[in-house]
Amino acid sequence: KKEPSIYDVLACITKYEPGTFENFCSDYGYDTDCRKAEKTYFAVQKEYSECYKMFHDVMEELQEIQ
């Protein structure tokens, strides 16, 4: 097995603020009446928040990683 590189990990994390729930659903094709969509939205919000806490000073550079 090949271990993921730091670049691989950083490429997978949420580096953009997900916006409102309605916008999130619209952008990613979720139904706004779906509990699974709401759960996913909150998970993405949390991931972004944690990423921002750790990397707020270099977020623009991180957003370049794809």
PEWO-V850802 format. One line per field, one symbol per residue. ss: DSSP state (H for helix, E for strand, - for the rest). phi: phi as a letter, one per 40 degrees, with the letter a starting at -180 (. if undefined). burial: b if it has 16 or more other ideal C-beta (glycine too) atoms within 10 Angstrom, else e. Layout:
# PEWO-V850802
ss: ???
phi: ???
burial: ???
This chain:
# PEWO-V850802
ss: -----HHHHHHH--------HHHHHHHH------HHHHHHHHHHHHHHHHHHHHHHHHHHHH----
phi: .ccccdddccccccbbccgcdccdcccbgcccccccccccdcccdcccdcccdcbdcbdccccccb
burial: eeeeeeeeebeeebbeebeeeeebbeeeebeeeeeebeebbeebbeebeebeeeeeeeeeebeeee
